[in-house]
């Protein structure tokens, strides 16, 4: 890496000038994270309202929910490395603008196709925002102790955003239409754009050699193809279908070619040799498994609360609040727990605690049990955040300092990819357990049984249209089948979490702490970090 004396002095002046304002910069960066975290969860409680208004098909509904994290995951490497070249603040501000425009389009979407497109654009904006904010955070907090405190605040804000998302969505749905859950992004953007332009420092991460545009596009297309194929499988499509098999094969091939290309290039986008380190690859796997369980269960839980217990969207948001408040507490306590217990025990304990929470929730039935839900959600939130915090810290500490940017991009991608695959995989398990119960309901025609087997919401619509004893029977059977499917899904999730606990045994026993140098880091060094959200 290179830099001139003049550039180094300029960076030191910039850092010194920002010294008194670095906590203000943290507030601006946390506002960015709050925006992304809100949009990842605010739609969960609005799914029934969107279904009723736009009437999307089963596949379209899956796309509406998870196209945002999947597009975001596919483009993180592309925009993360682009920010290193042209300026992270510049990419961040462009992401703000795109996020605001896409939010307006989503709010006014007349049909499912436009909403899917708008959610995809939101994913592009999120991919521009996240790596840039983390790189700026690393720059303005050169002291490791202050940076650790900043990361703790950052992680807590992520949990707050996830908590506020369903609650805010429920409040808005009580008073407005479902599009209002997207309009809340616009005021945040109107504040973030001018404030970010005034307060955030510009930074670049100069690397030797050209930016590998072809490699970035290969990674994006490969990730998107693989996840698209998984989504098709998750929606119940046959594995032999050309529209399912072709994206999987082509996506996997592109990722293999991307890996070979990165190993051959003297200046790769991401140094894949980091995966040879057992602790690094184990941490990435733990992140994927943790997010796979979290996002899929949150979506199914929101549907259970609204469609089975018949809670309002606002009541649903309040019921989910303990989960993310517990995650916020775990984020604030994460650094202390990691120093005391080490990565291995912390991540293992987090997985086991989460599995215990999931097994506790299998006691849920057709009747409301607030105490059970409170206990299960608190354990679930604390356990998952403990797992994610320990896994991220271990992953970043295993990566050499000069490869921290690549490690952060891998962490971001695994986080978002795990979330997208979780919705598809657990949704597939849920559908497989739910649909057979609707096959032969007395008095219900075969065509209506097929429609009712797509989702509980559709079953209620069919039951309302049929009316009489047949409608009543269909509603009862669909509700019981959904609860059965929920129990099966929870058991599968618990098994995956225990697998994660076994995987975490490969992590280091003790956290090796090294003090960061007191001076400002070398200019234009592409260093990024990632914390759990």
Buried (B, 14 or more C-beta within 10 A) or exposed (E): EEBEEEBBEEBBEBBEEBEEBBBBBBEBBBBBBBBBBBBBBBBBBBBBBBBEBBEBEBBBBBBBBBBBBBBBBBBBBBBBBBBBBEBBBBBBBBBBBBBBBBBBBBBEBEEBBBBBBBBBBBBBBBBBBBBBBBBBBBBBBBBBEBBBBBBBBBBBBBBBBBBBBBBBBBBBBEEEBBBBBBBBBBEBBEEBBEBBBEBBBEBBBBBEEEBBEEBBBBBBBBBBBBBBBBBBBBBBBEEEEEEBBBBBEBBBBBBEBBBEBBEEBEEBBBBBBBEEBEBBBBBBBBBBBBBBBBBBBBBBBBBBBBBBBEBBBBBBBBBBBBBBBBBBBBBBBBBEBBBEBBBBBBBBBBBBBBBBBBBBBBEBBEEBBEEBBBBBBBBBBBBBBBBBBBBBBBBBBBBEEEBBBBBBBBBBBBBBBBBBBBBBBBBBBBBBBBBEBBBEBEEBEEEBBBBBBBBBBBBBBBBEEBEEEBBEBBBEBBBBBBBBBBBBBBBBBBEBBBBBBEBBEBBBEEBEEEEBEEEBBEBBBBBBBBBBB
